[in-house]
Amino acid sequence: DPLSPPLVSPGRFRGSRVVVTGAAQGIGMAVAARIAMEGGHVIGIDRSTLVEDVCAQISSLAHDGGRADPLTADLETWEGAEAVAKKAGTVDVLVNNVGGTI
C-alpha cells in the first residue's frame, strides 16, 4: 500500500516544505505519503482534483507533525506553473515527478 510505507525514518523531513508534483497517484503519491510520515509539510500538486482526496488521506496518516496540502494545477501550462510558484511559497525540497512540465 503506497500510503503505508514499511520503513519510515521519523523526523527526517520535520520542518521542511516539500513540493511533490504528480502527487495524485503512483510514485508521486507514494513519495508524498513517505515524506509526510517523516514529518514533512507536503504540497501535493496534480492537475487531477483527485489530489485533494489523496492529500486528505496522507494527512490523516502522517506522523511527527507532517501533513499534505493539495494544489490542483496543470504544470504543462505557464499559468499552472506560475500559480504553483505563487501558492507554494518557500520550498525546501522539490520532487519533480510529473510526466511533463514547461
C-alpha positions in Angstrom: 0.0 0.0 0.0 1.7 3.3 -1.1 0.1 5.2 1.7 1.6 2.9 4.3 5.4 2.6 3.6 7.0 -0.2 5.6 10.1 1.7 6.5 9.9 5.2 7.9 12.7 7.5 9.3 10.8 9.6 11.9 11.6 13.3 11.8 13.7 13.2 8.6 11.6 15.9 6.9 10.4 17.7 10.1 10.2 21.4 9.4 10.7 21.0 5.6 8.2 22.2 2.9 8.3 19.7 0.1 6.6 20.2 -3.3 5.7 16.9 -4.9 4.4 17.1 -8.5 2.2 14.3 -9.8 1.0 13.6 -6.3 -2.4 12.1 -7.1 -1.2 8.6 -8.0 1.6 6.3 -8.4 5.2 7.2 -7.5 4.2 10.8 -6.6 1.6 9.7 -4.2 4.0 7.2 -2.5 6.7 9.9 -2.2 4.2 12.4 -0.7 3.0 9.9 1.8 6.5 8.9 2.9 7.6 12.5 3.3 4.5 13.4 5.4 5.0 10.3 7.5 8.6 11.5 8.2 7.3 14.9 9.4 7.4 17.0 6.2 4.8 19.5 5.1 4.0 18.3 1.6 2.4 20.4 -1.1 0.9 17.8 -3.4 0.4 19.1 -6.9 -1.5 17.4 -9.7 -3.8 18.5 -12.5 -6.4 16.0 -11.3 -8.7 17.1 -8.4 -8.1 13.6 -7.0 -5.0 15.1 -5.3 -7.4 16.7 -2.8 -8.6 13.3 -1.5 -5.1 11.8 -1.7 -3.7 14.6 0.4 -6.5 14.3 3.0 -5.7 10.6 3.3 -2.0 11.3 3.6 -2.6 13.9 6.3 -4.7 11.5 8.3 -1.8 9.0 8.4 1.1 11.5 8.8 3.5 11.4 11.8 5.8 14.0 13.5 3.6 17.0 12.5 3.7 16.0 8.8 0.8 16.9 6.6 -0.1 17.2 2.9 -1.9 20.1 1.3 -3.3 19.8 -2.2 -2.8 22.2 -5.1 -4.6 21.5 -8.4 -2.6 22.9 -11.3 -1.6 21.8 -14.8 2.2 22.1 -14.9 2.2 21.8 -18.7 1.0 25.4 -18.9 2.7 28.6 -18.0 -0.4 29.6 -15.9 -0.3 26.4 -13.9 3.4 26.7 -13.2 3.0 30.4 -12.2 0.1 29.5 -9.9 2.2 26.9 -8.1 5.1 29.3 -7.7 2.9 31.9 -6.1 0.9 29.5 -3.9 3.7 27.1 -2.8 5.8 29.8 -1.1 9.3 28.9 0.2 10.2 25.4 -0.8 13.0 23.3 0.8 12.7 20.2 -1.5 11.2 19.8 -5.0 10.2 16.3 -6.2 9.5 16.9 -9.9 7.7 13.7 -10.6 5.1 14.8 -13.0 5.3 13.4 -16.6 5.7 16.8 -18.3 6.5 20.4 -17.3 7.3 23.6 -19.0 
